[in-house]
Amino acid sequence: MTVLDKAELAGNGTPFHVASSAEMRTTWWYAWDKYIVPDVYTSMPRELAAIRNAVAMIDMSPLPKMELRGPDAHRLVDRLMTRDMTRLDVDHVMYTPWCNRDGLLVGDGLVFRLAEDWFIVSGETSHAWFASQATDLQVEIRNASDDYGILSLQGPRAFELMQAATGRDWSSLKFSQIGRAAIAGHEILVARQGFTGELGFELWVPRAAGAAVWKELQSVGQPFGVMPAGEYAVDVARIEAGLILVSADYNGAGPDPRTARVDVTDDLNITPIEAGLGRLIDFGSDFVGKQALQAAAASTEPGRRFVGLQYDASEIVTVAAENSAYGTALSRVYWGSMPALHAGKPVGRASSLTFSPTLKRAISFGFLPAGLSSPGTNVDVELKDDEGAGIGLVSATVVSLPFIEIRRSKG
């Protein structure tokens, strides 16, 4: 096994930074690993509306990317992922969790198969974990995070934008398939994927081509209402779509450092079953953590369910104001864990609290016992301020996930 060190980058800009930063009309930036990316260009609601109703350009470049090459690359992927990776064909993508031997989530993300012995894993940093499980295999594990920029085009008019930029009809590229294209004279990978629930593409762009590709898409996209969208809008969009996120909703149980700047605590380690990802566990395959997950699935002890919670936003603002925390209430997505109570007793937790302009109400995720997971069930959630201190209880109602219709695989 060969492990190559991560190359250091000068500066904190992604491949699109020169072009994207020129569109900033606010001072809201987001620190993601060693990069900074726009959090809000103009207005979060406007940018979210572009995702839902037109098409948005989103810089997702800081996503960690691991390249696996060699005769045993497929064996490693199949060994670690909870899904049957023998079903992953070349030029396809599969979303999957991966776990430690206790069945706890190390991470989740996309696995791209670019050739028989060439994979790229895009998700939470797991370089050390993958390396520790590959000591008997012929596979090279390389950090490819700085090789590519990822430009996500999300929204119902994404197909029109791609056709205008490439001169090709993309309707035959189905969800989770990979294609190739040239934009502004640069060859790129095109994957039918995204993190918003909408139709869209992920464009994997060579580092040197980032600014040119961004400018070309922005230019040809004007008739389709194209707009850059920052991380705040994307975060709200993925919550509306019911998509769980490491660090925001759970802590990875692997040895690697986190790319998000949050506190890591063991009590936020969960299994894929608790994360609502049980459908992505193939017990017919052999993978790390299988025995622990089989025991969890067969257990008669009540586990927690992944649910949606909705709130009265005015109650949240009032409770925050009464406790001198008005400025922190719904000011962004709350990344952290908030205790959930029923009849005054702790029963679970809530995460990813935000205001949804699409739904015009406050929403979050919840991790609640099965007996309290039915839609219409009421619980109380302890709000926290930006420092993690409790500021009061608000009522929440369990609802089904996702909060919105998922359209990403249509077309």
C-alpha positions in Angstrom: 0.0 0.0 0.0 1.2 3.5 -0.9 0.0 6.6 0.9 0.9 10.0 -0.6 1.0 13.1 1.6 -1.4 16.0 1.1 0.1 18.9 -0.9 0.1 22.2 0.8 -1.7 25.1 -1.0 -0.7 28.7 -0.9 -3.6 30.9 0.1 -7.2 30.1 0.9 -9.0 30.5 -2.4 -10.7 27.7 -4.3 -10.2 27.3 -8.1 -13.2 29.5 -8.6 -12.3 32.2 -6.0 -11.0 34.8 -8.4 -14.3 34.8 -10.3 -16.7 34.0 -7.5 -15.3 36.6 -5.1 -16.1 39.3 -7.6 -19.8 38.5 -7.1 -19.8 39.1 -3.4 -22.0 41.9 -2.2 -21.8 41.0 1.5 -19.0 40.3 4.0 -20.3 36.8 4.9 -17.6 34.3 4.2 -17.5 30.6 5.4 -14.3 28.8 6.6 -14.2 25.3 5.3 -11.1 23.3 6.0 -8.2 25.5 4.8 -10.4 27.4 2.4 -12.8 30.3 2.6 -15.8 30.3 0.3 -18.8 32.7 0.1 -21.5 32.1 2.6 -23.9 34.8 1.2 -23.3 36.6 -2.0 -26.4 38.9 -1.9 -29.2 37.4 0.1 -29.7 33.8 1.4 -33.5 33.8 0.4 -32.7 35.0 -3.1 -30.0 32.4 -3.6 -32.2 29.6 -2.2 -34.9 30.7 -4.6 -32.5 30.4 -7.5 -31.8 26.8 -6.4 -35.5 26.0 -6.2 -36.8 28.0 -9.2 -34.0 28.7 -11.7 -30.4 27.6 -11.5 -27.6 28.3 -9.0 -23.8 28.1 -9.3 -22.3 26.7 -6.0 -18.6 26.4 -5.1 -18.3 23.0 -3.4 -14.5 22.7 -4.0 -13.4 22.2 -0.3 -15.1 18.8 -0.2 -12.4 16.3 0.7 -11.6 14.0 -2.2 -9.6 10.8 -1.9 -8.3 9.0 -5.0 -7.9 5.2 -4.8 -5.9 3.5 -7.6 -4.4 0.1 -8.0 -5.4 -3.6 -8.5 -7.1 -3.7 -5.1 -8.8 -0.4 -5.2 -12.2 -2.0 -5.7 -11.6 -4.5 -2.9 -10.9 -1.6 -0.5 -14.1 0.3 -1.5 -16.2 -2.9 -1.2 -14.6 -3.7 2.2 -15.4 -0.3 3.7 -18.8 0.8 2.2 -22.0 -0.5 3.6 -23.5 -0.8 0.1 -22.7 -3.5 -2.4 -20.0 -1.8 -4.4 -19.7 -4.6 -6.9 -22.8 -3.0 -8.4 -20.9 0.3 -9.1 -20.1 0.4 -12.8 -17.4 2.6 -14.4 -18.7 6.2 -15.0 -21.2 5.9 -12.2 -21.5 7.4 -8.8 -22.9 5.8 -5.6 -23.8 7.5 -2.3 -22.9 5.4 0.7 -22.0 5.5 4.4 -18.9 3.9 5.8 -18.5 2.7 9.4 -16.0 1.6 12.0 -16.0 -1.9 13.5 -18.6 -0.8 16.1 -21.0 0.2 13.3 -20.6 3.9 13.9 -20.5 6.3 11.0 -17.0 7.3 10.0 -18.5 9.3 7.1 -20.8 9.4 4.2 -20.4 10.6 0.7 -20.1 9.8 -3.0 -17.9 7.1 -4.6 -17.0 7.9 -8.2 -15.8 5.0 -10.4 -13.7 6.4 -13.3 -12.0 3.2 -14.4 -11.8 -0.4 -13.3 -9.1 0.4 -10.8 -9.7 4.1 -10.2 -12.1 5.5 -7.7 -12.6 8.9 -6.0 -14.4 9.2 -2.7 -15.9 12.6 -2.0 -17.1 13.1 1.6 -15.8 13.6 5.1 -12.0 13.3 5.5 -11.3 9.6 6.0 -7.7 9.3 4.7 -6.2 7.8 7.9 -9.2 5.4 8.3 -9.0 4.1 4.7 -5.2 3.7 5.0 -5.6 1.7 8.3 -7.9 -0.8 6.5 -5.7 -1.2 3.4 -2.4 -2.5 4.9 -2.8 -5.9 3.1 -3.9 -4.4 -0.3 -2.2 -3.1 -3.4 -3.8 0.3 -3.5 -2.5 3.9 -3.6 -4.5 6.3 -1.5 -3.9 9.9 -2.5 -5.5 13.1 -1.2 -6.9 14.7 -4.3 -8.7 17.6 -2.6 -6.7 20.3 -4.3 -6.7 18.8 -7.8 -10.2 19.7 -8.7 -12.7 22.4 -8.2 -16.3 21.3 -7.8 -18.9 23.6 -9.3 -22.4 22.5 -8.5 -25.2 23.6 -10.8 -28.5 23.2 -9.0 -32.0 24.0 -10.1 -34.8 23.1 -12.6 -33.0 25.0 -15.4 -29.6 23.3 -14.9 -30.1 21.2 -18.0 -30.7 24.3 -20.1 -27.6 26.0 -18.8 -25.4 22.9 -19.5 -26.8 22.7 -23.0 -26.0 26.3 -23.6 -22.5 26.0 -22.2 -21.6 22.8 -24.1 -23.8 22.7 -27.2 -25.1 19.2 -26.1 -28.4 17.8 -24.8 -27.8 16.3 -21.4 -31.2 14.7 -20.9 -29.8 11.2 -21.5 -27.4 11.5 -18.5 -29.3 9.8 -15.7 -29.0 10.5 -12.0 -25.6 9.2 -10.6 -24.1 8.8 -14.1 -20.8 10.5 -15.1 -20.2 12.2 -18.4 -17.5 14.4 -19.9 -17.7 17.8 -21.5 -15.7 20.9 -22.6 -16.6 24.3 -21.2 -14.5 27.4 -22.2 -12.1 25.0 -23.9 -11.4 23.0 -20.8 -12.3 19.3 -20.3 -14.3 18.5 -17.2 -16.2 15.6 -15.5 -19.9 16.0 -15.3 -21.9 14.0 -12.6 -25.7 14.0 -12.2 -25.5 14.7 -8.5 -26.1 17.4 -5.9 -26.8 18.2 -2.3 -30.0 20.3 -2.6 -32.7 17.8 -3.7 -33.0 19.6 -7.0 -32.1 18.6 -10.6 -28.4 19.4 -11.2 -24.9 18.5 -11.9 -21.5 18.5 -10.2 -18.8 19.7 -12.5 -15.3 18.5 -11.6 -13.0 21.2 -13.0 -9.2 21.1 -13.2 -7.8 23.7 -10.8 -6.3 26.0 -13.5 -9.6 26.1 -15.4 -11.8 27.2 -12.5 -12.2 30.9 -13.2 -12.7 30.5 -17.0 -15.4 27.8 -16.5 -17.2 29.9 -13.9 -17.2 33.0 -16.1 -18.5 31.1 -19.1 -21.3 29.5 -17.2 -22.3 32.8 -15.7 -22.3 34.5 -19.1 -24.4 31.9 -21.0 -26.6 31.3 -18.0 -28.2 34.8 -17.8 -31.3 33.8 -19.8 -32.0 31.1 -17.3 -31.7 33.2 -14.2 -28.4 31.9 -13.1 -27.1 33.2 -9.8 -24.2 32.3 -7.5 -25.4 30.7 -4.2 -23.3 30.6 -1.0 -23.0 27.9 1.6 -25.8 29.3 3.8 -28.3 28.8 1.0 -26.9 25.3 0.3 -27.1 24.4 4.0 -30.8 25.4 4.1 -31.5 23.6 0.9 -30.0 20.3 2.1 -32.0 20.5 5.3 -35.2 21.1 3.4 -34.3 18.0 1.3 -33.7 15.9 4.5 -30.0 15.3 3.8 -27.9 14.6 6.9 -24.4 16.2 7.2 -21.4 15.1 9.1 -20.3 17.6 11.8 -23.7 19.4 11.6 -25.8 16.3 12.5 -23.3 13.7 13.7 -19.6 13.3 14.4 -17.5 11.0 12.4 -16.1 8.1 14.4 -12.9 7.8 12.5 -9.3 9.0 13.4 -9.1 11.8 10.8 -9.4 15.5 11.8 -12.7 17.2 10.9 -12.8 19.7 8.0 -15.6 21.7 9.7 -14.6 23.8 12.7 -16.9 22.2 15.3 -16.4 20.5 18.6 -16.2 16.7 18.3 -17.8 14.6 21.0 -18.3 10.9 21.2 -22.0 11.2 22.2 -22.8 12.4 18.7 -21.5 9.2 17.1 -24.4 7.3 15.5 -25.0 4.3 13.2 -26.4 4.6 9.7 -29.7 3.2 11.1 -30.0 6.1 13.5 -29.1 8.5 10.7 -32.0 7.3 8.6 -29.6 5.5 6.2 -30.6 2.0 7.0 -31.8 1.5 3.4 -28.1 1.9 2.3 -26.9 -1.1 4.3 -26.5 -4.3 2.2 -26.2 -7.2 4.7 -25.5 -9.5 1.8 -22.1 -7.9 1.5 -19.1 -8.1 3.8 -18.0 -4.8 5.1 -16.4 -3.2 8.2 -19.0 -2.9 10.9 -21.4 -5.4 9.5 -21.7 -7.6 12.6 -22.3 -4.6 14.8 -25.0 -3.3 12.5 -26.7 -6.7 12.3 -26.9 -6.7 16.0 -28.3 -3.2 16.1 -30.9 -4.0 13.4 -32.0 -7.1 15.4 -32.0 -5.5 18.8 -35.3 -5.2 20.6 -34.2 -2.1 22.5 -35.8 1.0 21.1 -33.4 3.0 19.1 -33.7 6.6 17.9 -35.2 7.6 14.6 -34.2 10.4 12.2 -37.1 12.7 11.8 -38.1 16.2 10.8 -39.1 18.9 13.3 -41.0 22.1 12.6 -41.4 25.1 14.9 -43.1 28.4 15.2 -40.3 30.8 14.2 -41.8 33.7 16.2 -41.7 31.6 19.4 -37.9 31.0 18.8 -37.3 34.7 18.3 -39.3 35.6 21.4 -37.5 33.0 23.6 -34.1 34.2 22.4 -35.0 37.8 22.9 -36.2 37.1 26.5 -32.8 35.6 27.2 -30.6 38.3 25.6 -29.8 36.1 22.6 -32.0 37.8 20.0 -29.1 38.2 17.5 -28.3 34.5 17.5 -31.8 33.2 16.9 -32.1 31.7 13.4 -29.2 33.9 12.2 -27.8 30.9 10.3 -28.1 27.1 10.5 -27.3 25.9 14.0 -24.6 23.3 13.8 -24.7 21.4 17.0 -26.9 19.3 19.3 -29.9 20.6 21.2 -31.6 18.5 23.8 -35.1 17.3 23.0 -37.5 16.6 25.9 -40.9 15.0 26.3 -43.0 15.5 29.5 -39.9 17.3 30.9 -37.6 14.4 30.4 -34.6 14.2 27.9 -35.5 11.8 25.1 -33.2 12.8 22.2 -31.8 15.7 20.4 -32.3 18.1 17.5 -29.8 19.5 15.0 -29.5 21.8 12.0 -32.1 24.3 13.2 -32.8 27.0 10.6 -35.5 29.1 9.0 -36.7 27.8 5.7 -37.8 30.6 3.3 -39.3 27.9 1.0 -41.6 26.6 3.8 -41.8 29.9 5.6 -41.2 28.3 9.0 -38.4 27.1 11.2 -37.3 23.5 10.8 -34.6 21.1 12.0 -33.8 17.4 12.2 -34.5 15.3 15.3 -33.2 12.1 16.7 -36.0 10.7 18.8 -37.2 7.3 20.2 -39.4 5.2 17.9 -42.4 5.8 20.2 -42.1 9.6 19.7 -41.2 9.6 16.0 -44.7 9.6 14.4 -45.8 12.8 12.6 -47.8 15.1 14.8 -45.9 14.2 18.0 -44.9 17.2 20.1 -41.6 17.6 21.9 -39.7 20.5 23.5 -36.3 21.5 22.2 -33.8 23.5 24.3 -32.4 26.3 22.1 -28.7 27.1 22.4 -26.8 30.3 21.6 -23.7 30.5 19.4 -21.5 29.5 22.3 -23.7 26.4 23.1 -25.3 27.8 26.2 -29.0 26.9 26.7 -31.4 29.9 26.3 -34.8 28.3 26.7 -37.4 25.7 25.6 -39.5 25.9 22.4 -42.1 23.5 21.2 -41.6 21.4 18.0 -43.8 19.0 16.0 -42.5 15.8 14.3 -43.0 15.8 10.6 -42.0 13.4 7.8 -38.8 13.8 5.9 -38.0 15.3 3.4 -39.6 18.6 4.0 -39.9 19.2 0.3 -40.3 17.2 -2.9 -37.1 15.7 -4.1 -36.6 16.3 -7.8 -32.9 15.5 -8.3 -33.4 12.1 -10.0 -36.1 13.2 -12.4 -35.5 13.9 -16.0 
